[in-house]
Amino acid sequence: MAKLKAILPTLRERKRYLAFEIISKGRTKSFSSVSQAIWQGMLGLTGQIGAAQAGLWILPEKYNAQSNRGILRVSHKGVDALRASLAMIQSIENAPVIARSLGVSGSLKKATTYIAG
């Protein structure tokens, strides 16, 4: 079986990493409930086609439940839509929350510095 050729760098999707924080009065939120709220916000704002074009990936290994901070991967064209959908999140598990963007970076290493501090 022949090996597939790699995609040229000019044809690859340019990705960005967005560091986010969930602010709430209550204790930490589980990753699954935060993930579901982010997806619902993105689908509610852009619809299924917009969410698919944004190429949203929620990185579970980069979510810290103690600080309620994490990292999302998104296409470079979907950053503004993702920030807007984060602002639309009002509650997680029936508790009022504020979701805010800490910063956007082109590399995962730089994005982890946003959630560390």
Beta strands, then each sheet from edge to edge (+ up, - down):
strand 1: 15-24
strand 2: 57-58
strand 3: 69-75
strand 4: 91-92
strand 5: 95-105
sheet 1: 2+ 3- 1+ 5- 4+
end
